[in-house]
């Protein structure tokens, strides 16, 4: 017998001696891995662009303080977006570990 409710699966197993056990396992993961998200790619490209503009010797470049402040703001925004993504989404769980 298998019952599924809200992301958990409960199975009735018999161990061969007539002793039945109920096992519950999780059938979902919280969210995708960080490197699979578009937010991570946008964050990496944005930070790389800011650091390039910061360290260019040109009159149009950012000061070190402003460049690192912008990197900090970008990182905080990335962490906030991942927190919001983890707050309400679930990804199906599979036994296949080769994802």
N, C-alpha and C positions, 0 to 999 in steps of 0.2 A: 504494500500500500504506500502510496506517495501523495503527500499533501503539500501544496505550495501556497504560501500566503506571504505577501509583502516582502518578497526577496529571500525567503528562507524555505528550505525544503526539508520535510520530515519524512524519514523512511522507517518502516518496521522491518527489522532484520532478525533472522533466526540463526543462531550459531551452530546448529546441528544437534544440540542436546535438548531442544525444545524450549530453550530460553530466548524469548523475543526481546529485543532491545529497540528503543526508539532513538534514532540519531538525527540530529538537526545540523544542517550545514548551510553556510551562506552561499547564495547563488548570484551574488553581484559583487562588484568592486565599487569603491567610492567614485572615482572618476578616472579618466585616461591618465597615463603617465605624463609627466610634465613635458617631456621632449616630443610628445605626439600632438601637442596643442599649437594652434596658430599664435596664441599669446606669447609663447616662449620665443618663437621665431621673430616676431615683431619686436620683442624686448631685446633680443641679441642684436638685431640689425640697428635698432635705435641707439643702443648704448655704443655700438661700434661707430656709428655716424657721429654721435656727440663727442666721443673721445678723439676721433680724427679731426674734427673741427676745433676742438680744444687745443690740440698740440700742433696745429699748423702755425708756422711763423708768418702771420699775415695780419694786416690791420682789421680784417673782418672776422678774425677768430675769437672764440670765447676766452675769457680769463679762466685760469685753473679753478678758481673758486666757483664760478658760474657753471663750468662744465661738470664738475663733480656734484654740484647741487642738482643739476638736471639729471645726472645718472641716478642719484639718490631718489629723486621724485619718480623717475621711470621705474625703478626697482620697487618702490612702495606701491605704485599703481599696479604693477604686475602681481605682487603678492596679494593685493586686495582683489584683483580680478580672479585669481586662483581660489581665494577663499570663498568668493561668491559662487564660483563654479562648483566647488565641493559642497556647498550648502544644500543644493537641491537636486542633484543629478546622480544617477546610478548607471553603471555600465554592466551589462550581463557578464557573469563569471563563467569561465569554462575551465575544464580540467587540463586543457592544452597549455602547457607552460611555454611553448615556443610562439610567443606573440610578436 
